[in-house]
Amino acid sequence: MFKKILVANRGEIALRIIRTCREMGIPTVAVYSTADRDSLHIRFADEAVCIGPAPSSMSYLSIPNIIAAAEITNADAIHPGYGFLAENAEFSRVCEENNIKLIGPSPEMINKMGDKATAKETMKKAGVPTVPGSGGLLESIEEGKRLAKKVGYPIILKATAGGGGKGMRVVNSEDEFKAAWDAAKMESGAAFGNEGLYLEKFVLDPRHVEIQIIGDQYGNVCHLSERDCSIQRRHQKLVEETPSPVVNKALRDKMGEAAIKGGEAIKYEGAGTVEFLVDKNGDFYFMEMNTRIQVEHPITEQVTNFDLIKEQIKVAAGEKISGKNYYPQLFSMECRINAEDPGKDFRPSPGKITSLNFPGGQGVRIDSHVYAGYTIPPNYDSMIAKLIVTAQSREECVVRMSRALDEFIIEGVKTTIPFHKKLMQDKTFNSGNYTTKFLETFDFSDL
């Protein structure tokens, strides 16, 4: 087992990893920027190293600074969490060169799944269902138009290096193609330094359902069933639940088998997520693979009684997984609490938290790094907490979430709590019969 783990992240996920390491008896090193000098993950780690000023490019994204922090503290492993360098092949390579074990995938795995066009082709060869579209990157706008006509409109243009909805454009007809092409290339180039685009058939009114997998160094891969992430705004997830209201046992087995095939095809090691679109007929198509722990991993832990961070660490240290698949025994739901104003187009709301009360009681879990008196910096993602509830049924989950949200008090900044409260009262949401388009018609006016 590792002697010391450096956590190359911040906020709630850094604290989450530190907690599991403490239970495993492994000392930890927290890294932080000057903007995070008062963050809780520093307080609960065994050691802490400042790695630079507030801009992430000079701190949390600085590979030399993080490697230096690992070396001066004698850390023999690094856990990257999610975001920042978690899916950076260069970071994985540099860790290898410095004899530091990255608790995550190898550079080869990241490269195979990080480029979405390559990932799709890899999955197709492995026998995983994929959305009809280009076999790789589009060489020209003329090629794109020809293929769109063959596949049939509507289609979607996607940035090969994309994420978070950037570099994506839905095209309903050939008349719209050029404007969408130009906009997607410009946005992709600005966000990722890569203008490469590929094309897919646009699946109308789908569900976004992902399968959690974990693999070891010996070629074993298993799944831990699904999470439904269809409540999203501009491709950003806001609420997740498991099991999915639209997934029955037969579909769960099919999707799980497909996800395992994908993991085996790249000899995947560690925790990862294979994401699918599910249409109204129950057909599913590979969308992408995230080669890291996900924000929404707690709901899987709650329904399977399985510590994903602990298993990540054990696998990275060379232990074998059991090889069995895990199925939900309960129902769990997560609301992402962001420091944003939902009544003003989710505008970020950094600032000082003047008063705070976390909800509690049976089946309520909070993953957060904030406290009364904490100042939320404007430099990073606006998520400040995850509220997770677990119950015997989906109906009980919704009732418990409503109760917990009523108890969740944050003063001094605007948050998405009012949005979540309203969502829990929505008839369509309560029916479970919603799609990724649901929030496009949601009424935000009274928030």
N, C-alpha and C positions, 0 to 999 in steps of 0.2 A: 504494500500500500504506500501511497505518497507520504512524504515526510512533512511537506508544507505546500498549500495551494494558494496561489495568488488569484484574486478575483478581479478580472479585467473589465469591470463594469461599475455601475452606480445604481442608486435608487433601490427599489423594492427587490429586483432580481439579485443584486449583490447581497442584500440582507438575507434573502431566501437561501442562497448558496452557503453563506457563512453559517446559518443555523444548522443545515444538514452536516456540514463539515465538523461543527462542534459536537454533534451527536455521534459522529464517527470517530471522534478523538483526533481529528486532523487540524493542526494550527493553520490559520489563514492570514493572508496579507491583503489589506484593502488598499486600492489606489484611488486617488481623488484629485480633482482640479481645484483651483483656488475658490471657485464658485460653490464647491461642495464641502468646504472645510467643516461645516456644521451638520453634515449628513450622518444619519444613524449607523450606516454600515461601517463607518470609521470607528465608532464607539464600540461595536461588538466584535470587530476583528481583533486578532492578537497583535497585529502590527499594521501600520498605515504609512503610505508613502505618497507625497504630493508629486504628481507627474506633469504639472504644467498649469497654465492659465485657463480661464473659462472656455474659450473656443475648443470644441471637441477635436478639431484638426491638430491642436497643439497639446492635447492631453489624452483623451480616451481613444483617439484614432492614431496616436503617435506610437508606432511600433517600437522605435528605438527607446523611447521613454519607458514603455511597459516592460520590455526585455531587461532594461537596466534595473528597474525596480525588482524584478524577479531575481536577478543576479546578486544584488546587494543584500537581499533578504534570504538568499539560499532557497528559494522556492523551486521545487522540482516539477511542478505542474501549474498550468494556468487554466482556469475556467472562464470562458469569454461571455457567458450568459447569452442574451439575445441582443441584436442590434450591434452598433459599433463594429468591432472586428470579428464578430462571431462567424461570419461566412466569408472571411477574407483569406483567399488562398495564399497570398504572400505572407500574411501573419502566421498561418499554419506552417509554411515552409521555414520561416525564420525560427520558429519555436523548435522545429526538428534540428536545424543547423546548430542551435545552442543547447541541444540535449535537454530541452524542457518539453514535457509531455503536454500537448494541448488536449484538454478534455472536450474533444469534438472531432470532426472529420479531418482526414488527410487533405493535402492540397489537391490531389487527384479527384477525390470525391466532391470537393467543393467546386472544382472546375467543371466536372461532368453535370452537376445539377445547378450551378450558379448561372450558367448561360442557358436561358430558357429554350432556345431552339435546339441546342445539343441535348438538353434534358428530355425534351419531347421525343427526339429520335432514339435516345437510349431506352426510354420507356416503351416505345413502339416495338423495338427489337425484343424487349423482354416479354412482350405479350400483354402489356397493360393498355387498356382502351384509351385512345387519344382523340381529341377533337380534330376533324378534318381540316387541313390547312396546308401551309407551306412546309416542306420537309426541312427547311433551314432558313437562313436569312434571305430576304428579298434583295435581289441585285439591283432592281430598278422599279420605278413607279409603273412602268409598262407591264413588267412581270406581275406586279401586284394586282393590277387591274384585270389581267388575263385570268389569274388564279381566282380572284374574287368572283368573276363571272362563272367560272367552273364550279366553285364551291356553292355559290348562291348567296345573295345578300339576305340578311345583314351579316357583315363580317366585323372582326375586331382586329385592329393593328396593335401590336404589342412590342414594347422595347425589350430586346433580348437581355439586357442587363437591368431590367426594371424591378420595381417594388413599390408598394404603397400607392399603387394606382397611377404612378407617373409614367408618361410615354405610352398611354393607352388611349385609343380613339375608336368608338363604334362608328361604322360606315353603313348607312342604309341603302345607298344607291351609288352608281358610278359618278353621278354629278358631285357627290360629296367627297370623293376619294382624294383628290389632289389637296384640298384644304386640310383634311384629316392627316394625310401623309406628311405634309410640311409641318403641321403642328406637333405631331408625335415625334418626328425626328428632332425638331428644335428642343422640345422638352426633355427628350431622352439624352441628347447631347449635353444640355446644361446640367442635368441632374446626375448623370452617370459617366460623362465623358465618352459615351459610346452611342452613336446614332443608329445602330443596327436594329432593324425591325423584322418581325415575322407576322404572319397572317393566320387567323383561325376563323372557322365558322363561328358566328356569335350564337351561343345557346340562349334562347329566349326564356326569361323568367326561371332561372335555375336556382337550386340550393347550393350553397358552398359547404361541402362536407369534407373533413380531413380525417385521415387515419394516423394515429400515433404509432410509430414503430420504434424498436430498439434492436440493435445488432451488436455482435461481439467480434473479436479478432479471429474467430475460428469459423466464420461463415454462417453462423446461426442468426436468424432474424425472426422476431415475433411481433405481433401487433397487440395494441391495447384498446382496440375498437375506435369509435368515431367521436368527433366533436362537430356540432353544427355551428357554423360561423356566418350565417346568412344575414344577420342583423348588422349591416355595415353602411357606412356613409362615405361615398367617394372611395370605395375599396378599402376603407379603414374599418376594421372590426370594432364593434362597440359592446356586443353581448354574444356570449357563446354558451352552448348547452350540450349536455350528453346524458342519455342517448339522444340522437336526433329524432324529432317527431315523425320524420318520413322514412326512417331506416328500419326495416324489419330484419329478422334473423337471417333470412336468405340473402338479402342485399348486404348486410353486415359481413357475412362470410365471403361473398364475392369481392367486396371492396377490400377486405382484410387480406384476402389471398393475392389480389392485384398489388397491394402496397408491399407485401412481403416479396413478391416477384421483383418489384422495382428495387427494393433494398438489396436483394441477393445479386441483382445484375451489376451493382457497383460495389459489392462486398462491403456494404455500409456498416460502419462502426459507430456506436453511440445512439443518442436519442435523435430522432428526426421525424418529420411529418410529411406525408404524401397527401397533397390537396387535390380534390376532385370537384367538378361540377356535376350535379345530379339533375336531370331534367324531369319533367312531369310524368314521364313514362317509367321512371326508375332506372333509366340508362345513365351510366356515369362515365366521365372522361377525365383523364389526367390533366391537371392544370400546371402544377409546379411541385417541387420538393424543397422544403426548408431544412437545411442541414444543421439544425441547432435546436435547442429547447425553445418552446413557443411561449408567448405571453400567457396563453390560455391553458397551459399544462395542469394547473391545480385542479380543474374539474375532472380530468382523467384520474388524477391521484385520489380524489374524493370517492369516486365510484368503483375503483379497483383496489383501494388500500395499498397503493404501490408508490414508493418514493422515487420519482423519475430522476431527481438530481443525484440521489445516492446510487442508483443503478448506473447512471452516466459515469460516475467516479469509479465504481467497481469495474465496469467494462474497460475504461481507460487504463486501469491498473492491471488488466490482463485476465480478469475473471470471466468465466463463461456465464451466459444467461441460461435460464431454465429451458428456453425453447418453446414453452407453452404460450398460447394466446390468452389475453385477459378480456373479460366481458363485464359490462356495467352491472353492478348489483343494486345500485341506487340511482337517483336522478340528481344532477348537479348543474348549476347555472352560475355564470360569472358576469358581473357588470364592471366595465372599466370606468373608474372614476377619474376624469380628466379635469385639470384646472383650465376650463374653457367655459365660455358663455354660450349655451345652446340657443339662446334667444337672439344672438348676434352672429349667426353663421359659425358657431363654435370657435369664436375668436379666443386665442390663448389669454389666460388671466393669471400671469405670475404675480407674486407678491407675498406678503406675510400672512400666515395663518394665525389669526388672533384667538380663535376658540375651536376646539376639536373634541368630538365625541364619537368613538367607534361603536358600532352596534355589537351585540353579543348574543349569547343564548345558544340553544341546541342547533347544530347544523350550520353555524355561521363562522366563516373564516375570513380574516382580513390579511392581505399581503400588502404592506405599505411601509414607507420609510419616513413618513411625515409625522409631525407632532405639533402641539400648540406652541407658537413662537417660531416655528420653522419658516424660513423664507424660500419660496419656490423660485429658483433662478429662471431667467427667460431663455437660457441657452440650449435647453434640451427638450426632449419629448414631454408633452404636458400631462402624461399619465402619472397620477400621484398615489393611486390605490387600486386594488382589485377586491371587490366584494364577492365572495363565493358562498353560495348556500347549497345545502345538500338535504334531500328528503326522500321519502319512500315513493313519491310520484311527482310528475311534472306539475300537477295542480298545486300540490303542497309546496313545491319549489317557488312557484310564482307568489303564493301567499306569504311565504317566509321572506322572499326577497322584498316584497312590498313593506313588510314589517321592519326589516333591517334597514331599508332605505329611509324610513321615517325616523329611525334612531340615529342615522348617520348625519352628524352636524359638522359642517366646516364653515367657519366665518372668516372674513377678511379677503377672500377671493371667490370668484364665481366658479361653480363646478357643474358637471353634467348630472348631478344627482336629480334635479327636477325633471330632466328628460327621462331618466330611468324610471322614476316614479310614474310618470305619465304612460310610459311604455307598458308597465306592468298592469295597467288598467285597460289596455287596448284589446278590443274583442278579437281582432285578427291575430294579434300576437298570442293571446290566450288560447286560440284554437290550434295553434301550431302550424297553421296553413299559410305561411308567408314565404317570400322569396327574397333574393338579394335586391330586388327593386322596391321592397316594402317602404323604406324610409323616403323614397322619392315623393310619396304622397302623404307623408306624415305631417301633421299640423304642429309646427314649431312656434306659432304666433304668440301663444300665451306663456311662453317660457322666458 
